[in-house]
């Protein structure tokens, strides 16, 4: 009882908050437009505007689909689509009516027009209104011309078009005159909201970095990442709407596009920080927690405080209030609920690694943890609470910075506080003396200055760790070890139940044994032991014969005895993982600072306050950038010809490129493949359904029945209910029955209540009042639940249609017409006919089950990832060649990098499409239980794999690596990255083949769990060797070294996600050894 009461109280609070928020405005505006149309049509002498007043029922549709309650930009975009639909429908009407004398030709042209409209609608759901209007007006041309002795009636076409334009005019006027809001304002508010979420995640990263974040807080970080992903999706949508406006604004469209790009870069950089912290368990961070962290903890907090201050200044400049701009974009909350449900399924079925925090008790008793546990089960948990909770939990944490302690800490590590700006920055990617950034409060300069200090401190600490670790110069690299013999690998056969455990024990034994076998080092070293005060030890190692390259500016940290003992006694894996954690966080933090600086420079580049001026955002000019914009000229031609991807790849692979023209039969095969695509098959079946409606109208036997029951209206039901898959059609079938039934019955009830009331056949005042009350909850569905948009559309359209028919015929024209009950019965007969026809086509003609389409889409997604990985390998091989003397052409590298970015975006769009198929697959009946976690796990693993590869691409960047690092580290570890790409290609090929052909995978695959450990282990050994040299000791503190360590972390993490993709395939189809066909 208490639970029910609490739930009811919570829902009532949410309802009250919704009613008194700005989110109620779209519902009010949509209802107002809907009622205005009903009022005007019911008005006396309004019928004089047209010879066919009943056509005004079409005015309802534009008020529902044009975005009446949304921003001006969204309404303009929706209005343009309505106008396009009316234009296409009018053209379709005119052509088909002109062909009335040739019935067969008219039917063929009508079916072809339906095919074209269906094909484009299947490719872009935004064209739904164009598809609907074009088909309905075209079919009106067929019916009107045939019913009027094969004559084309231009006046009817004018009346039909005028009805749509009348509804559109009402929608635009209500949108502009009643509580108007611009997309530009929504964009600025959404930018501020996104910055608030990033600020919250940044604080959480700071807490996790200094190891005081609890597991509940880290889980809240996962929620924040989902919120931030939703932020970017809606930022992109609002940006498109803003491009439709003419604004009096301080920023141009190009500047807004740059802001969104930098927000995206900032999101990715903070995500990299958060993911790097969650990659390793605390057991692997002992050195980091006890040696690295104490020396830079306060400086880390200062950097995060500068980041918070800079983000707040940007938000203030954009005109937003901190935590005062909840997103009002329609569908935002619905999208978040979908993301949370997907995450819940992944956690429930796929499991999640537990990152137990050594300092969990510091936050367990906080109010944040209690509130998280108390509200964690609430599915409608509102996202803005996330940052408010995180702000509360970190207020005390931020105040821990003591400038006196910080100054002492910096002086202990040899960092000059006053002269940091004049010092050499050691390869930092930004300039402290950047004169292009207006920084009145010094936030950006302080941020960069403190980061340089932290970079110096942690560089000195890591260098000292490498010197103190006392790694034997004779210690072999993993990649140089001899493989274990066949007897050691396959000599013992284990029971299947214990096979993996046995293989793991064998690998551990062979690894430990090989580690004890010293190999001759490639360079002779001389080791000198130094003993300092307080038991401090370090080692200075120099390679004999190497020339000194200037005076070394090395700064070794004096470790305490227990710290030095911990370093010397630590396992090499733990040492390497500590290095990987620090270097990856340095790289991601540097990316965050760069993005904030660029964003700050766009928002406030000059001391003067920005002046507002008129910005015409229609068709903004294309921005040319280094990576994504402009054209890359071919190196084989003298003109400005675009360098193709195949040509660029051939250049990187050092192959000859000769384009081959397509032959005639290849073109024929291309047409054949086009007709076989799911999109084309869907359009063909839609054309066939529309053709059957035309046959029912043409046939003399059914002609009168067709006209009497107004079957042309059922074509709308058939086209809406028919979808690309059986599951979606079943969903739309239920939606049609419930929505159309609800709207028709409600209209019948309203008409019967006010029949013969007040001297009217149907009292228009009472009808409009009840229609307004009926419209409000359905307007909520239209604007807040976009997945149920069709339900709201049909429920409102069907109710408005029956009301308009009765009022026009009885009140206005005053001619006999069907009673509301008879009209309702005919409407249901037409609906059942349309839906029955759709079910026949979906069940018996070229059946397309959603589960099969989902499986094929998952296979195509993995194959697209395979193609991306292949191009990525060519890019990495060119950027990090095995021979440092080989330099790939810059034009080819940039063209391939741009291609990789485009493929990343396309894969993300494909993943969003699969999310829609998951809903359709769940609606299909099947003898096999539906397991929704399987596709969600695949999407998560594939998305993380793309993230790692994208981060590896970003780590390489445009700047070349230090030749010393290239020669002494990258070249040595080059086999690892080649093995990673080779393993990825084999694994992805097997997984894609398994999904596309429903074939089981073998139990044993090429993926090894030791890959990341071996990679960073060897990188740690080489780093220790480099630190022992004069030149290497400087190189390990530079940007190239940091970038390559982050690249190692990204590439080394690939096998883990490949293993997840393979496990999904094995869960779906089993293993080859257990396949009944093999026995």
VENTARA-V377933 format. One record per run of one state. SS is the DSSP state (a for helix, b for strand, c for the rest). FROM is the first residue (numbers start at 0). TO is the last residue. Records with the same first field share a line. If there is no record, write none. Layout:
SS=FROM-TO, FROM-TO
This chain:
c=0-0, 19-22, 42-44, 49-51, 65-70, 98-101, 123-123, 147-152, 177-181, 209-213, 242-244, 249-251, 279-280, 317-330, 350-359, 364-365, 375-382, 398-401, 412-441, 468-476, 480-484, 490-494, 515-523, 531-531, 535-535, 543-559, 569-570, 603-611, 616-631, 633-640, 642-643, 652-662, 676-676, 698-698, 708-710, 721-724, 753-753, 757-758, 762-762, 784-784, 812-818, 844-848, 879-888, 923-930, 956-961, 970-972, 997-999, 1001-1009, 1027-1028, 1035-1037, 1052-1052, 1069-1069, 1074-1074, 1078-1078
a=1-18, 23-41, 45-48, 52-64, 71-97, 102-122, 124-146, 153-176, 182-208, 214-241, 252-278, 281-316, 331-349, 360-363, 366-374, 383-397, 402-411, 442-467, 477-479, 485-489, 495-514, 532-534, 560-568, 571-602, 644-651, 663-675, 677-697, 699-707, 711-720, 725-752, 763-783, 785-811, 819-843, 849-878, 889-922, 931-955, 962-969, 973-996, 1010-1026, 1029-1034, 1038-1051, 1053-1068, 1071-1073, 1075-1077
b=245-248, 524-530, 536-542, 612-615, 632-632, 641-641, 754-756, 759-761, 1000-1000, 1070-1070
